[in-house]
């Protein structure tokens, strides 16, 4: 029997939990999963691979990535990438000045989670309020990318945790998609604007991409979300 190689562990602070967990670097078997997902360019396979790899590399058995908000998964994946194969990444982006493709470099160690302190409740009237949350990885994977309108309302559907009405809580996840849609459609435009503001402040990883243009000038731009450098 061949010997087993000891794998080091490292600590990572989960943003939403504000506590540290133990993780291990991803191995060749996980890198294969990520490479296949990247080559497929299939949204569902990419999200599935993120879930599989992040969960597999968590040593802390109490953590279930399916219950964590998506921005936690983004951050944990970045830390995995840094501790597994390094923190320097080369990406191809559009130069906003020339609209041409350029190669830019990013340092994953510089990544930050932008997490504004948003209120988790939205008042509808004197007897009704929405209790809000941030979607999980599984929920984000179900959000439509066909157009901005469908994308927003899908995201909203997964961002409502419960409806508080006349001293009673109605857990949103217990109802069918049709019932959820009917409820959202019954909200006023002003209510939707409040929901839109909550979603617009959803935390995400953010990093600066740097490059030198054809004239030798140092340029940079902000990238948001791991899709920018997956």
C-alpha positions in Angstrom: 0.0 0.0 0.0 1.3 3.4 -1.0 1.9 5.9 1.8 -0.7 8.7 2.5 0.7 12.2 2.3 -0.1 14.5 5.2 -2.0 17.6 4.1 -1.5 20.9 6.0 -4.5 22.9 7.2 -5.1 26.6 7.6 -7.6 28.9 9.4 -10.1 31.1 7.5 -12.6 33.5 9.0 -16.1 32.9 7.6 -17.4 36.5 7.0 -21.1 35.8 7.8 -20.3 33.7 10.9 -17.4 35.9 12.1 -15.5 32.9 13.3 -12.6 30.9 12.1 -12.8 27.4 10.6 -10.1 24.9 9.5 -9.6 24.1 5.8 -7.1 22.2 3.8 -5.7 23.2 0.3 -7.4 21.6 -2.6 -5.6 18.6 -4.2 -5.2 17.3 -7.7 -8.7 15.6 -7.6 -10.3 19.0 -6.8 -8.3 20.9 -9.4 -9.6 18.4 -12.0 -13.1 19.2 -11.0 -12.5 23.0 -11.3 -10.7 22.7 -14.7 -13.6 20.6 -16.1 -16.1 23.1 -14.8 -14.2 26.0 -16.3 -13.8 24.3 -19.7 -17.6 23.5 -19.8 -18.5 27.2 -19.3 -21.7 25.8 -17.9 -23.2 27.9 -15.1 -24.7 24.9 -13.3 -21.6 22.9 -13.4 -19.4 25.8 -12.2 -21.7 26.3 -9.1 -21.8 22.6 -8.5 -18.0 22.3 -8.6 -17.6 25.3 -6.2 -19.9 23.6 -3.7 -18.1 20.3 -4.1 -14.6 21.7 -3.8 -15.2 24.1 -0.9 -17.2 21.5 1.1 -14.6 18.9 0.5 -11.8 21.1 1.8 -13.5 22.2 5.0 -12.1 20.2 7.9 -14.7 21.6 10.3 -17.5 19.1 10.1 -20.1 21.5 11.6 -20.0 23.7 8.4 -22.5 23.0 5.7 -21.7 25.2 2.7 -25.3 24.8 1.3 -26.5 26.9 4.3 -23.9 29.7 3.9 -24.7 32.8 1.9 -23.1 32.9 -1.5 -20.5 35.6 -0.6 -19.1 33.2 2.0 -18.4 30.6 -0.7 -16.8 33.2 -2.9 -14.4 34.2 -0.1 -13.7 30.7 1.0 -12.9 29.7 -2.5 -10.4 32.6 -2.9 -8.7 31.6 0.3 -8.5 28.0 -1.0 -7.0 29.3 -4.3 -4.3 31.3 -2.4 -3.4 28.4 -0.1 -3.4 25.8 -2.8 -1.7 27.2 -5.9 -0.8 30.8 -5.0 -2.4 34.2 -5.0 -1.3 35.7 -8.4 -3.8 35.3 -11.2 -3.7 36.5 -14.8 -7.1 37.4 -16.3 -8.3 38.7 -19.7 -10.5 41.8 -19.4 -11.8 44.6 -21.7 -9.9 47.8 -21.4 -12.7 50.4 -20.8 -10.8 53.0 -22.8 -10.1 51.0 -25.9 -12.7 48.2 -25.6 -9.9 45.8 -26.5 -9.0 42.6 -24.7 -6.0 43.0 -22.4 -4.2 40.7 -20.0 -4.3 42.0 -16.4 -3.0 40.7 -13.1 -4.7 40.4 -9.8 -3.5 39.6 -6.3 -6.0 37.5 -4.5 -4.6 38.4 -1.1 -5.9 41.9 -1.8 -9.5 40.7 -2.1 -12.0 42.2 0.2 -15.6 41.4 1.0 -17.8 44.5 0.7 -20.5 43.9 3.3 -22.5 47.0 4.0 -24.5 46.9 7.2 -27.9 46.6 5.7 -31.1 46.2 7.7 -32.5 42.7 7.4 -36.1 43.9 7.4 -38.2 46.0 5.0 -41.3 47.6 6.3 -44.3 47.2 4.0 -46.9 48.8 6.2 -47.8 49.0 9.9 -48.7 45.2 10.0 -46.4 43.7 7.4 -42.6 43.5 6.9 -40.2 41.4 4.9 -37.4 39.6 6.7 -34.5 39.5 4.3 -31.4 37.3 3.9 -28.6 36.8 1.3 -29.1 33.8 -1.1 -27.0 30.6 -0.8 -24.9 29.2 -3.5 -27.6 26.7 -4.5 -30.2 29.6 -4.8 -27.8 31.8 -6.8 -27.3 29.0 -9.2 -31.0 29.0 -10.0 -31.2 32.7 -10.8 -32.0 33.4 -14.4 -29.4 35.1 -16.6 -31.8 35.6 -19.5 -32.3 39.3 -18.7 -31.9 41.8 -15.9 -35.6 41.8 -15.0 -35.9 38.0 -14.5 -32.5 38.0 -12.7 -33.6 40.6 -10.2 -36.9 39.0 -9.4 -35.3 35.5 -9.1 -32.8 37.0 -6.7 -35.5 38.7 -4.7 -37.4 35.4 -4.4 -34.3 33.9 -2.7 -33.6 37.0 -0.6 -36.9 36.9 1.3 -36.5 34.7 4.4 -40.0 35.3 5.8 -43.0 37.6 5.7 -44.0 39.1 9.1 -47.7 39.9 9.1 -49.9 40.7 12.1 -47.6 39.1 14.7 -47.2 35.9 12.6 -44.2 34.7 10.6 -44.6 33.1 7.2 -41.4 31.3 6.2 -41.0 32.1 2.5 -39.3 28.8 1.6 -42.3 26.8 2.6 -44.4 28.2 -0.3 -44.4 27.3 -4.0 -42.7 29.4 -6.7 -46.2 30.4 -7.9 -47.2 31.6 -4.4 -43.9 33.5 -4.0 -44.3 35.2 -7.4 -47.9 36.2 -6.6 -46.9 37.7 -3.3 -44.0 39.7 -4.9 -46.3 40.9 -7.7 -48.6 42.3 -5.1 -46.0 44.6 -3.7 -45.9 48.3 -4.6 -43.3 49.9 -6.8 -42.0 51.7 -3.7 -41.6 48.3 -1.8 -39.7 46.8 -4.8 -37.4 49.8 -4.7 -36.6 49.0 -1.1 -35.9 45.4 -2.1 -33.7 46.5 -5.0 -31.6 48.6 -2.6 -31.1 45.6 -0.3 -30.0 43.4 -3.2 -27.7 46.1 -4.6 -25.8 46.0 -1.4 -25.3 42.3 -1.4 -21.8 41.5 -0.3 -19.3 40.2 -2.9 -15.6 39.7 -3.3 -13.9 42.7 -4.9 -10.3 43.0 -6.2 -8.3 45.4 -8.4 -7.0 44.2 -11.8 -3.9 46.0 -13.0 -2.2 46.1 -16.5 0.0 48.3 -18.6 -1.6 49.7 -21.8 0.1 50.0 -25.2 1.4 53.5 -24.3 3.1 52.2 -21.2 0.5 53.7 -18.8 -0.4 51.8 -15.6 -4.1 51.1 -15.6 -6.5 49.4 -13.2 -10.1 48.5 -12.7 -12.3 46.9 -10.0 -13.6 43.3 -10.6 -16.5 41.9 -8.6 -17.4 38.3 -8.0 -15.3 35.2 -8.5 -16.9 34.8 -12.0 -14.5 37.6 -13.0 -11.4 35.3 -12.4 -12.8 31.7 -12.0 
